[in-house]
Amino acid sequence: MIITVQDSGFTRIPYTGNPRADATGGRGLLLVNDLATRWGFHRDPTGMVIWFELT
């Protein structure tokens, strides 16, 4: 199963960050990286598209 998420306001290259323990965000790709078989991204005319595959 491949899932895609589109963000029209995101323009930077996505990365798995290292959020502080009390941070309220920044864990999305960490979760995707841990749970997905593979993931990636591409840009389209409306913004950034991140995709991931679950087996």
ROBAVEX-337179 format. One record per residue (C-alpha): residue in one letter; x, y, z. Coordinates in steps of 0.05 Angstrom, whole numbers. Example, Ala and Ser with C-alpha at 12.3 -4.5 7.8 and 13.67 -1.06 7.14 Angstrom:
<pt code="a" px="246" py="-90" pz="156"/>
<pt code="s" px="273" py="-21" pz="143"/>
//
This chain:
<pt code="m" px="0" py="0" pz="0"/>
<pt code="i" px="28" py="68" pz="-20"/>
<pt code="i" px="3" py="130" pz="16"/>
<pt code="t" px="16" py="202" pz="-8"/>
<pt code="v" px="10" py="267" pz="30"/>
<pt code="q" px="11" py="334" pz="-5"/>
<pt code="d" px="31" py="400" pz="28"/>
<pt code="s" px="21" py="462" pz="-15"/>
<pt code="g" px="58" py="506" pz="35"/>
<pt code="f" px="121" py="463" pz="43"/>
<pt code="t" px="180" py="479" pz="-2"/>
<pt code="r" px="242" py="452" pz="35"/>
<pt code="i" px="271" py="383" pz="24"/>
<pt code="p" px="239" py="338" pz="78"/>
<pt code="y" px="285" py="306" pz="129"/>
<pt code="t" px="280" py="264" pz="192"/>
<pt code="g" px="297" py="315" pz="245"/>
<pt code="n" px="316" py="308" pz="318"/>
<pt code="p" px="262" py="345" pz="357"/>
<pt code="r" px="270" py="362" pz="430"/>
<pt code="a" px="230" py="319" pz="479"/>
<pt code="d" px="183" py="378" pz="493"/>
<pt code="a" px="173" py="397" pz="420"/>
<pt code="t" px="101" py="396" pz="394"/>
<pt code="g" px="120" py="378" pz="323"/>
<pt code="g" px="175" py="350" pz="279"/>
<pt code="r" px="162" py="276" pz="288"/>
<pt code="g" px="122" py="259" pz="226"/>
<pt code="l" px="179" py="234" pz="182"/>
<pt code="l" px="211" py="199" pz="241"/>
<pt code="l" px="148" py="158" pz="248"/>
<pt code="v" px="144" py="146" pz="173"/>
<pt code="n" px="217" py="125" pz="172"/>
<pt code="d" px="206" py="75" pz="228"/>
<pt code="l" px="141" py="45" pz="201"/>
<pt code="a" px="148" py="47" pz="126"/>
<pt code="t" px="183" py="-2" pz="80"/>
<pt code="r" px="207" py="58" pz="40"/>
<pt code="w" px="190" py="131" pz="30"/>
<pt code="g" px="207" py="190" pz="-14"/>
<pt code="f" px="183" py="256" pz="-40"/>
<pt code="h" px="175" py="298" pz="-103"/>
<pt code="r" px="152" py="367" pz="-120"/>
<pt code="d" px="93" py="381" pz="-164"/>
<pt code="p" px="61" py="447" pz="-187"/>
<pt code="t" px="21" py="453" pz="-123"/>
<pt code="g" px="75" py="437" pz="-72"/>
<pt code="m" px="111" py="379" pz="-40"/>
<pt code="v" px="86" py="307" pz="-43"/>
<pt code="i" px="113" py="257" pz="8"/>
<pt code="w" px="98" py="183" pz="-4"/>
<pt code="f" px="110" py="121" pz="36"/>
<pt code="e" px="98" py="47" pz="28"/>
<pt code="l" px="70" py="0" pz="81"/>
<pt code="t" px="73" py="-75" pz="74"/>
//
